[in-house]
Amino acid sequence: MSETRSERRKTKERKVLELNSQGLSYRKIAKEVHVSLRDVVKYIQRISNKRESQSRTSIHDEIILEYRVNLLRSETKELESQRKNLKDEINSLHAQKFDVLTRLRARQLELDAMKRNLEFERFSKEILNDIFSKGQITT
């Protein structure tokens, strides 16, 4: 089965890269793979450009990632601070609620005592009125 032109080119390209990684000169690679010196240079530059681009991209990605991590750390610290402030505020509100309930209970007790006193006074007046109206006591 015959290889297509693209497959032959890729095969030659791989062979060029393999021989280059072994440290052969560009001229020896061109002679062994049966390609021009210009094609050897082109293949090797294409791969080195890809690697360089990938390394730049990965460094760029790392910088962005580190920036995001630092930003998230500062946001976390800020959220922790807000959380602490809200907890303090809730505790303060609980204390205020307890104080209000305590004062309310004290007022309720005062009101209950006043009601008993008023009922006792009214009951006492009724008894005195009954006693005076029946004429049992003379003044």
C-alpha positions in Angstrom: 0.0 0.0 0.0 1.4 3.4 -0.9 1.7 6.1 1.6 0.2 9.5 1.0 2.4 12.5 0.6 1.3 13.8 4.1 2.2 10.5 5.7 5.6 10.4 4.0 6.3 14.0 5.2 5.3 13.1 8.7 7.5 10.0 8.7 10.5 12.1 7.5 9.7 14.8 10.0 9.8 12.2 12.8 13.0 10.7 11.5 14.6 14.2 11.4 13.6 14.9 15.0 14.9 11.5 16.1 18.3 12.1 14.5 18.4 15.6 15.8 17.8 14.3 19.3 20.8 12.0 18.8 23.0 15.0 18.1 23.6 14.6 14.4 24.4 17.7 12.3 21.7 19.1 10.1 23.7 18.1 7.0 24.0 14.5 8.1 20.3 14.4 8.9 19.4 15.8 5.5 21.6 13.2 3.7 20.3 10.3 5.7 16.6 11.2 5.5 16.9 12.3 1.9 15.5 15.8 2.4 16.9 19.2 1.8 18.9 21.1 4.4 16.1 23.8 4.4 13.5 21.1 5.2 15.5 19.8 8.2 15.8 23.3 9.6 12.1 23.9 9.0 11.1 20.7 10.8 13.3 21.3 13.7 12.3 25.0 14.1 8.6 24.0 13.9 9.0 21.6 16.8 11.2 24.0 18.9 8.6 26.8 18.3 5.8 24.5 19.5 7.9 23.6 22.6 8.8 27.2 23.3 5.2 28.3 22.8 4.0 25.5 25.2 6.6 26.5 27.8 5.6 30.2 27.5 1.9 29.1 27.8 2.5 26.9 30.8 4.5 29.7 32.6 1.8 32.2 31.7 -0.8 29.7 33.1 1.2 29.3 36.3 1.4 33.0 36.8 -2.4 33.4 36.3 -3.0 30.4 38.6 -0.8 31.9 41.3 -2.5 35.3 40.9 -5.9 33.6 41.3 -4.8 31.6 44.3 -3.5 34.7 46.0 -6.7 36.5 45.2 -8.8 33.7 46.6 -6.6 33.7 49.7 -7.3 37.4 50.3 -11.0 36.9 49.6 -11.0 34.0 52.1 -9.4 36.2 54.8 -11.9 38.9 54.1 -14.8 36.4 54.3 -13.4 35.0 57.6 -13.3 38.6 58.9 -16.9 39.2 57.9 -17.9 35.9 59.4 -16.3 36.8 62.7 -18.0 40.2 62.7 -21.4 38.6 62.0 -20.9 36.1 64.8 -20.0 39.0 67.2 -23.1 40.9 66.0 -25.3 37.8 66.5 -23.9 37.4 70.0 -24.6 41.0 70.8 -28.2 40.7 69.5 -28.6 37.5 71.7 -27.5 39.5 74.7 -29.8 42.4 73.9 -32.7 39.9 73.4 -32.0 38.3 76.8 -31.8 41.8 78.4 -35.2 42.8 76.8 -36.8 39.5 77.9 -35.5 40.0 81.5 -36.9 43.5 81.6 -40.2 42.4 80.1 -40.5 39.6 82.8 -39.7 42.1 85.5 -42.4 44.5 84.2 -44.8 41.6 83.9 -44.2 40.7 87.6 -44.7 44.4 88.6 -48.0 44.4 86.6 -49.2 41.2 88.2 -48.4 42.6 91.7 -50.3 45.8 90.8 -53.3 43.8 89.6 -53.3 41.8 92.9 -53.1 45.0 94.9 -56.0 46.6 92.9 -58.1 43.5 93.2 -57.4 43.4 97.0 -58.3 47.1 97.3 -61.5 46.6 95.3 -62.4 43.5 97.4 -61.7 45.4 100.6 -63.9 48.3 99.5 -66.7 45.9 98.6 -66.5 44.3 102.0 -66.4 47.6 103.7 -69.4 48.8 101.6 -71.3 45.7 102.4 -70.5 46.1 106.1 -71.5 49.8 106.1 -74.6 49.3 104.0 -76.0 46.6 106.3 -75.4 49.0 109.2 -73.4 46.5 111.2 -70.8 49.1 112.1 -71.7 52.5 113.3 -69.4 55.4 113.4 
